[in-house]
Amino acid sequence: MITVLIGILISNARLNDMNARLGELRSHMDTRFNDVDRRFNDVDRRFTENERNMDRRFDDMKETWRSELHRVEEVLDARLKHLEER
């Protein structure tokens, strides 16, 4: 009977050790997954920031083209008016 009790206690101790190791592994995996999640969030933030910058640059280019086309239109109108006066 004492042999059985000693066997049960040793087995129980091993199970507790295994449980502790699994808990450590789970904690380590959670840390790693949190790091990966943080890195993905950083990449997503950078993509969003780059998208905003590109949108702003396209809007700036649109405004530049509008002003240049308006200037060309004024020049053409002036030349046409000059030709019509002849």
MMTF fields as JSON, N, C-alpha, C and O atoms, coordinates in Angstrom:
{
  "mmtfVersion": "1.0.0",
  "mmtfProducer": "UNKNOWN",
  "numBonds": 343,
  "numAtoms": 344,
  "numGroups": 86,
  "numChains": 1,
  "numModels": 1,
  "chainsPerModel": [1],
  "groupsPerChain": [86],
  "chainIdList": ["A"],
  "bondAtomList": [4, 2, 8, 6, 12, 10, 16, 14, 20, 18, 24, 22, 28, 26, 32, 30, 36, 34, 40, 38, 44, 42, 48, 46, 52, 50, 56, 54, 60, 58, 64, 62, 68, 66, 72, 70, 76, 74, 80, 78, 84, 82, 88, 86, 92, 90, 96, 94, 100, 98, 104, 102, 108, 106, 112, 110, 116, 114, 120, 118, 124, 122, 128, 126, 132, 130, 136, 134, 140, 138, 144, 142, 148, 146, 152, 150, 156, 154, 160, 158, 164, 162, 168, 166, 172, 170, 176, 174, 180, 178, 184, 182, 188, 186, 192, 190, 196, 194, 200, 198, 204, 202, 208, 206, 212, 210, 216, 214, 220, 218, 224, 222, 228, 226, 232, 230, 236, 234, 240, 238, 244, 242, 248, 246, 252, 250, 256, 254, 260, 258, 264, 262, 268, 266, 272, 270, 276, 274, 280, 278, 284, 282, 288, 286, 292, 290, 296, 294, 300, 298, 304, 302, 308, 306, 312, 310, 316, 314, 320, 318, 324, 322, 328, 326, 332, 330, 336, 334, 340, 338],
  "bondOrderList": [1, 1, 1, 1, 1, 1, 1, 1, 1, 1, 1, 1, 1, 1, 1, 1, 1, 1, 1, 1, 1, 1, 1, 1, 1, 1, 1, 1, 1, 1, 1, 1, 1, 1, 1, 1, 1, 1, 1, 1, 1, 1, 1, 1, 1, 1, 1, 1, 1, 1, 1, 1, 1, 1, 1, 1, 1, 1, 1, 1, 1, 1, 1, 1, 1, 1, 1, 1, 1, 1, 1, 1, 1, 1, 1, 1, 1, 1, 1, 1, 1, 1, 1, 1, 1],
  "groupList": [{"groupName": "MET", "atomNameList": ["N", "CA", "C", "O"], "elementList": ["N", "C", "C", "O"], "formalChargeList": [0, 0, 0, 0], "bondAtomList": [1, 0, 2, 1, 3, 2], "bondOrderList": [1, 1, 2], "singleLetterCode": "M", "chemCompType": "L-PEPTIDE LINKING"}, {"groupName": "ILE", "atomNameList": ["N", "CA", "C", "O"], "elementList": ["N", "C", "C", "O"], "formalChargeList": [0, 0, 0, 0], "bondAtomList": [1, 0, 2, 1, 3, 2], "bondOrderList": [1, 1, 2], "singleLetterCode": "I", "chemCompType": "L-PEPTIDE LINKING"}, {"groupName": "THR", "atomNameList": ["N", "CA", "C", "O"], "elementList": ["N", "C", "C", "O"], "formalChargeList": [0, 0, 0, 0], "bondAtomList": [1, 0, 2, 1, 3, 2], "bondOrderList": [1, 1, 2], "singleLetterCode": "T", "chemCompType": "L-PEPTIDE LINKING"}, {"groupName": "VAL", "atomNameList": ["N", "CA", "C", "O"], "elementList": ["N", "C", "C", "O"], "formalChargeList": [0, 0, 0, 0], "bondAtomList": [1, 0, 2, 1, 3, 2], "bondOrderList": [1, 1, 2], "singleLetterCode": "V", "chemCompType": "L-PEPTIDE LINKING"}, {"groupName": "LEU", "atomNameList": ["N", "CA", "C", "O"], "elementList": ["N", "C", "C", "O"], "formalChargeList": [0, 0, 0, 0], "bondAtomList": [1, 0, 2, 1, 3, 2], "bondOrderList": [1, 1, 2], "singleLetterCode": "L", "chemCompType": "L-PEPTIDE LINKING"}, {"groupName": "GLY", "atomNameList": ["N", "CA", "C", "O"], "elementList": ["N", "C", "C", "O"], "formalChargeList": [0, 0, 0, 0], "bondAtomList": [1, 0, 2, 1, 3, 2], "bondOrderList": [1, 1, 2], "singleLetterCode": "G", "chemCompType": "PEPTIDE LINKING"}, {"groupName": "SER", "atomNameList": ["N", "CA", "C", "O"], "elementList": ["N", "C", "C", "O"], "formalChargeList": [0, 0, 0, 0], "bondAtomList": [1, 0, 2, 1, 3, 2], "bondOrderList": [1, 1, 2], "singleLetterCode": "S", "chemCompType": "L-PEPTIDE LINKING"}, {"groupName": "ASN", "atomNameList": ["N", "CA", "C", "O"], "elementList": ["N", "C", "C", "O"], "formalChargeList": [0, 0, 0, 0], "bondAtomList": [1, 0, 2, 1, 3, 2], "bondOrderList": [1, 1, 2], "singleLetterCode": "N", "chemCompType": "L-PEPTIDE LINKING"}, {"groupName": "ALA", "atomNameList": ["N", "CA", "C", "O"], "elementList": ["N", "C", "C", "O"], "formalChargeList": [0, 0, 0, 0], "bondAtomList": [1, 0, 2, 1, 3, 2], "bondOrderList": [1, 1, 2], "singleLetterCode": "A", "chemCompType": "L-PEPTIDE LINKING"}, {"groupName": "ARG", "atomNameList": ["N", "CA", "C", "O"], "elementList": ["N", "C", "C", "O"], "formalChargeList": [0, 0, 0, 0], "bondAtomList": [1, 0, 2, 1, 3, 2], "bondOrderList": [1, 1, 2], "singleLetterCode": "R", "chemCompType": "L-PEPTIDE LINKING"}, {"groupName": "ASP", "atomNameList": ["N", "CA", "C", "O"], "elementList": ["N", "C", "C", "O"], "formalChargeList": [0, 0, 0, 0], "bondAtomList": [1, 0, 2, 1, 3, 2], "bondOrderList": [1, 1, 2], "singleLetterCode": "D", "chemCompType": "L-PEPTIDE LINKING"}, {"groupName": "GLU", "atomNameList": ["N", "CA", "C", "O"], "elementList": ["N", "C", "C", "O"], "formalChargeList": [0, 0, 0, 0], "bondAtomList": [1, 0, 2, 1, 3, 2], "bondOrderList": [1, 1, 2], "singleLetterCode": "E", "chemCompType": "L-PEPTIDE LINKING"}, {"groupName": "HIS", "atomNameList": ["N", "CA", "C", "O"], "elementList": ["N", "C", "C", "O"], "formalChargeList": [0, 0, 0, 0], "bondAtomList": [1, 0, 2, 1, 3, 2], "bondOrderList": [1, 1, 2], "singleLetterCode": "H", "chemCompType": "L-PEPTIDE LINKING"}, {"groupName": "PHE", "atomNameList": ["N", "CA", "C", "O"], "elementList": ["N", "C", "C", "O"], "formalChargeList": [0, 0, 0, 0], "bondAtomList": [1, 0, 2, 1, 3, 2], "bondOrderList": [1, 1, 2], "singleLetterCode": "F", "chemCompType": "L-PEPTIDE LINKING"}, {"groupName": "LYS", "atomNameList": ["N", "CA", "C", "O"], "elementList": ["N", "C", "C", "O"], "formalChargeList": [0, 0, 0, 0], "bondAtomList": [1, 0, 2, 1, 3, 2], "bondOrderList": [1, 1, 2], "singleLetterCode": "K", "chemCompType": "L-PEPTIDE LINKING"}, {"groupName": "TRP", "atomNameList": ["N", "CA", "C", "O"], "elementList": ["N", "C", "C", "O"], "formalChargeList": [0, 0, 0, 0], "bondAtomList": [1, 0, 2, 1, 3, 2], "bondOrderList": [1, 1, 2], "singleLetterCode": "W", "chemCompType": "L-PEPTIDE LINKING"}],
  "groupTypeList": [0, 1, 2, 3, 4, 1, 5, 1, 4, 1, 6, 7, 8, 9, 4, 7, 10, 0, 7, 8, 9, 4, 5, 11, 4, 9, 6, 12, 0, 10, 2, 9, 13, 7, 10, 3, 10, 9, 9, 13, 7, 10, 3, 10, 9, 9, 13, 2, 11, 7, 11, 9, 7, 0, 10, 9, 9, 13, 10, 10, 0, 14, 11, 2, 15, 9, 6, 11, 4, 12, 9, 3, 11, 11, 3, 4, 10, 8, 9, 4, 14, 12, 4, 11, 11, 9],
  "groupIdList": [1, 2, 3, 4, 5, 6, 7, 8, 9, 10, 11, 12, 13, 14, 15, 16, 17, 18, 19, 20, 21, 22, 23, 24, 25, 26, 27, 28, 29, 30, 31, 32, 33, 34, 35, 36, 37, 38, 39, 40, 41, 42, 43, 44, 45, 46, 47, 48, 49, 50, 51, 52, 53, 54, 55, 56, 57, 58, 59, 60, 61, 62, 63, 64, 65, 66, 67, 68, 69, 70, 71, 72, 73, 74, 75, 76, 77, 78, 79, 80, 81, 82, 83, 84, 85, 86],
  "secStructList": [7, 2, 2, 2, 2, 2, 2, 2, 2, 2, 2, 2, 2, 2, 2, 2, 2, 2, 2, 2, 2, 2, 2, 2, 2, 2, 2, 2, 2, 2, 2, 2, 2, 2, 2, 2, 2, 2, 2, 2, 2, 2, 2, 2, 2, 2, 2, 2, 2, 2, 2, 2, 2, 2, 2, 2, 2, 2, 2, 2, 2, 2, 2, 2, 2, 2, 2, 2, 2, 2, 2, 2, 2, 2, 2, 2, 2, 2, 2, 2, 2, 2, 2, 2, 2, 7],
  "xCoordList": [0.826, 0.0, 0.869, 0.56, 1.936, 2.826, 3.463, 3.678, 3.759, 4.36, 3.395, 3.808, 2.122, 1.112, 0.99, 0.899, 0.986, 0.895, 2.11, 1.983, 3.284, 4.49, 4.417, 4.781, 3.949, 3.779, 2.795, 3.032, 1.7, 0.693, 1.281, 1.078, 2.013, 2.619, 3.652, 3.708, 4.459, 5.464, 4.772, 5.16, 3.757, 3.003, 2.349, 2.359, 1.783, 1.136, 2.158, 1.871, 3.344, 4.392, 4.796, 5.019, 4.891, 5.246, 4.149, 4.434, 2.906, 1.798, 1.831, 1.581, 2.146, 2.246, 3.392, 3.261, 4.521, 5.643, 5.258, 5.579, 4.567, 4.132, 3.16, 3.227, 2.259, 1.29, 2.004, 1.642, 3.002, 3.764, 4.51, 4.55, 5.097, 5.816, 4.866, 5.194, 3.696, 2.703, 2.251, 2.028, 2.118, 1.76, 2.84, 2.534, 4.112, 5.215, 5.218, 5.441, 4.966, 4.922, 3.783, 3.947, 2.637, 1.486, 1.796, 1.45, 2.447, 2.826, 3.807, 3.68, 4.779, 5.759, 5.081, 5.387, 4.158, 3.452, 2.578, 2.495, 1.926, 1.125, 1.995, 1.606, 3.178, 4.099, 4.497, 4.506, 4.825, 5.228, 4.089, 4.296, 2.875, 1.733, 1.434, 1.076, 1.577, 1.373, 2.407, 2.084, 3.648, 4.691, 4.356, 4.492, 3.917, 3.554, 2.362, 2.341, 1.387, 0.215, 0.618, 0.108, 1.53, 2.015, 2.72, 2.539, 3.524, 4.234, 3.262, 3.444, 2.23, 1.224, 0.497, 0.216, 0.193, -0.454, 0.444, -0.037, 1.749, 2.685, 2.719, 2.723, 2.741, 2.749, 1.443, 1.455, 0.332, -0.966, -1.019, -1.554, -0.459, -0.429, 0.416, 0.043, 1.556, 2.416, 1.733, 1.845, 1.02, 0.291, -0.779, -0.942, -1.496, -2.53, -1.921, -2.462, -0.802, -0.111, 0.37, 0.217, 0.943, 1.391, 0.222, 0.335, -0.892, -2.077, -2.562, -2.916, -2.578, -2.972, -2.016, -2.44, -0.715, 0.268, 0.085, 0.194, -0.191, -0.406, -1.667, -1.675, -2.729, -3.959, -3.708, -4.192, -2.953, -2.647, -1.839, -2.098, -0.855, -0.027, -0.84, -0.639, -1.758, -2.621, -3.52, -3.736, -4.041, -4.874, -4.052, -4.538, -2.806, -1.933, -1.673, -1.692, -1.434, -1.191, -2.436, -2.336, -3.608, -4.854, -4.986, -5.334, -4.703, -4.782, -3.75, -4.038, -2.559, -1.524, -1.972, -1.833, -2.508, -2.966, -4.126, -4.195, -5.021, -6.138, -5.632, -6.084, -4.7, -4.186, -3.423, -3.538, -2.648, -1.909, -2.869, -2.675, -3.886, -4.854, -5.632, -5.963, -5.921, -6.607, -5.722, -6.206, -4.435, -3.504, -3.416, -3.409, -3.348, -3.305, -4.591, -4.562, -5.704, -6.987, -7.01, -7.5, -6.489, -6.437, -5.549, -5.891, -4.419, -3.518, -4.202, -4.137, -4.852, -5.556, -6.694, -6.9, -7.418, -8.49, -7.928, -8.504, -6.803, -6.194, -5.74, -5.934, -5.149, -4.708, -5.895, -5.862, -6.937, -8.131, -8.754, -9.166, -8.824, -9.381, -8.532, -9.063, -7.22, -6.321, -6.535, -6.53, -6.726, -6.961, -8.319, -8.458, -9.304, -10.639, -10.646, -11.413, -9.811, -9.756, -9.126, -9.364, -8.35, -7.715, -8.664, -8.305],
  "yCoordList": [-1.187, 0.0, 1.25, 2.21, 1.258, 2.42, 2.607, 3.736, 1.516, 1.597, 2.271, 3.078, 1.941, 2.551, 4.045, 4.851, 4.419, 5.834, 6.62, 7.737, 6.013, 6.689, 6.849, 7.897, 5.818, 5.895, 6.98, 7.709, 7.095, 8.126, 9.51, 10.415, 9.691, 10.993, 11.388, 12.545, 10.433, 10.719, 11.063, 12.005, 10.295, 10.553, 11.929, 12.671, 12.264, 13.557, 14.689, 15.725, 14.482, 15.5, 15.69, 16.817, 14.606, 14.704, 15.411, 16.204, 15.123, 15.809, 17.313, 18.136, 17.655, 19.078, 19.747, 20.879, 19.036, 19.574, 19.768, 20.787, 18.775, 18.871, 20.021, 20.75, 20.184, 21.266, 22.622, 23.55, 22.738, 23.984, 24.273, 25.415, 23.248, 23.447, 23.854, 24.712, 23.241, 23.635, 25.078, 25.818, 25.47, 26.861, 27.831, 28.891, 27.462, 28.294, 28.372, 29.437, 27.231, 27.202, 28.074, 28.817, 27.975, 28.788, 30.273, 31.079, 30.631, 32.016, 32.498, 33.61, 31.659, 32.014, 32.19, 33.126, 31.284, 31.389, 32.633, 33.293, 32.967, 34.191, 35.415, 36.331, 35.425, 36.544, 36.651, 37.745, 35.529, 35.545, 35.995, 36.792, 35.485, 35.899, 37.389, 38.074, 37.884, 39.312, 40.143, 41.205, 39.664, 40.365, 40.385, 41.413, 39.241, 39.173, 40.085, 40.792, 40.074, 40.933, 42.403, 43.188, 42.777, 44.159, 44.532, 45.633, 43.604, 43.882, 44.04, 44.919, 43.196, 43.353, 44.685, 45.338, 45.089, 46.382, 47.527, 48.503, 47.414, 48.437, 48.515, 49.604, 47.352, 47.328, 47.913, 48.69, 47.546, 48.073, 49.589, 50.295, 50.09, 51.536, 52.231, 53.294, 51.626, 52.224, 52.219, 53.191, 51.131, 51.098, 52.184, 52.867, 52.338, 53.367, 54.761, 55.614, 54.981, 56.272, 56.527, 57.634, 55.521, 55.681, 55.935, 56.715, 55.277, 55.499, 56.944, 57.577, 57.459, 58.862, 59.808, 60.773, 59.521, 60.378, 60.346, 61.377, 59.17, 59.083, 59.833, 60.528, 59.699, 60.43, 61.934, 62.664, 62.385, 63.817, 64.271, 65.332, 63.455, 63.818, 63.835, 64.707, 62.881, 62.892, 64.12, 64.733, 64.478, 65.687, 66.925, 67.82, 66.979, 68.106, 68.156, 69.226, 66.998, 66.962, 67.375, 68.05, 66.973, 67.376, 68.894, 69.5, 69.493, 70.954, 71.625, 72.65, 71.054, 71.608, 71.541, 72.513, 70.398, 70.265, 71.212, 71.784, 71.381, 72.319, 73.73, 74.43, 74.145, 75.514, 75.663, 76.689, 74.649, 74.724, 74.716, 75.472, 73.887, 73.852, 75.157, 75.617, 75.748, 77.036, 78.102, 78.94, 78.065, 79.023, 78.817, 79.792, 77.568, 77.266, 77.732, 78.268, 77.529, 77.974, 79.49, 79.997, 80.205, 81.664, 82.101, 83.029, 81.438, 81.771, 81.499, 82.325, 80.357, 80.034, 81.017, 81.43, 81.383, 82.37, 83.701, 84.347, 84.108, 85.38, 85.309, 86.266, 84.208, 84.07, 84.023, 84.632, 83.302, 83.238, 84.621, 85.012, 85.348, 86.705, 87.593, 88.398, 87.442, 88.212, 87.882, 88.771, 86.572, 86.167, 86.643, 87.002, 86.647, 87.107, 88.601, 89.069, 89.349, 90.799, 91.139, 92.227, 90.268, 90.533, 90.414, 90.603],
  "zCoordList": [0.0, 0.0, 0.0, -0.705, 0.765, 0.796, -0.574, -1.017, -1.234, -2.57, -3.543, -4.376, -3.436, -4.302, -4.011, -4.937, -2.739, -2.362, -2.859, -3.359, -2.712, -3.194, -4.712, -5.245, -5.405, -6.864, -7.26, -8.223, -6.535, -6.814, -6.572, -7.381, -5.461, -5.168, -6.223, -6.64, -6.649, -7.682, -9.004, -9.695, -9.336, -10.562, -10.502, -11.484, -9.351, -9.159, -9.296, -9.896, -8.737, -8.847, -10.301, -10.742, -11.042, -12.462, -13.25, -14.148, -12.912, -13.583, -13.29, -14.171, -12.03, -11.69, -12.44, -12.907, -12.553, -13.327, -14.786, -15.398, -15.332, -16.726, -16.907, -17.897, -15.954, -16.018, -15.946, -16.67, -15.089, -14.98, -16.273, -16.729, -16.86, -18.132, -19.247, -20.067, -19.278, -20.285, -20.066, -21.025, -18.805, -18.511, -18.984, -19.529, -18.773, -19.253, -20.774, -21.348, -21.427, -22.888, -23.407, -24.375, -22.76, -23.15, -22.99, -23.854, -21.887, -21.656, -22.72, -23.233, -23.045, -24.074, -25.434, -26.173, -25.756, -27.034, -27.073, -28.109, -25.965, -25.909, -26.151, -26.876, -25.539, -25.737, -27.197, -27.76, -27.811, -29.222, -30.123, -31.038, -29.868, -30.678, -30.491, -31.45, -29.282, -29.05, -29.802, -30.334, -29.847, -30.608, -32.096, -32.759, -32.609, -34.033, -34.306, -35.313, -33.432, -33.585, -33.584, -34.384, -32.691, -32.635, -33.939, -34.461, -34.458, -35.707, -36.873, -37.715, -36.928, -37.979, -37.853, -38.859, -36.635, -36.433, -36.885, -37.46, -36.628, -37.09, -38.612, -39.186, -39.262, -40.731, -41.267, -42.222, -40.663, -41.086, -40.916, -41.771, -39.804, -39.572, -40.638, -41.136, -40.988, -42.01, -43.371, -44.118, -43.71, -44.972, -45.011, -46.022, -43.924, -43.855, -43.997, -44.7, -43.331, -43.427, -44.857, -45.372, -45.493, -46.883, -47.826, -48.771, -47.566, -48.397, -48.263, -49.259, -47.051, -46.85, -47.562, -48.196, -47.452, -48.123, -49.642, -50.306, -50.182, -51.632, -52.04, -53.057, -51.257, -51.559, -51.542, -52.407, -50.556, -50.459, -51.666, -52.235, -52.055, -53.204, -54.49, -55.336, -54.651, -55.836, -55.838, -56.884, -54.677, -54.602, -54.952, -55.643, -54.476, -54.817, -56.323, -56.932, -56.906, -58.355, -59.129, -60.155, -58.642, -59.292, -59.297, -60.31, -58.148, -58.056, -58.96, -59.579, -59.036, -59.91, -61.365, -62.107, -61.769, -63.141, -63.433, -64.521, -62.494, -62.707, -62.919, -63.825, -62.09, -62.234, -63.549, -64.219, -63.919, -65.193, -66.376, -67.328, -66.335, -67.43, -67.514, -68.606, -66.37, -66.367, -67.016, -67.777, -66.713, -67.311, -68.824, -69.576, -69.279, -70.712, -71.382, -72.49, -70.715, -71.261, -71.43, -72.439, -70.455, -70.571, -71.733, -72.467, -71.897, -73.017, -74.35, -75.261, -74.471, -75.714, -75.987, -77.128, -74.958, -75.129, -75.609, -76.485, -75.033, -75.446, -76.901, -77.651, -77.307, -78.701, -79.656, -80.725, -79.27, -80.101, -80.239, -81.331, -79.159, -79.204, -80.114, -80.88, -80.024, -80.857, -82.341, -83.192, -82.637, -84.018, -84.522, -85.691, -83.658, -84.064, -84.343, -85.185, -83.656, -83.88, -85.213, -85.74, -85.763, -87.068, -88.144, -89.306]
}
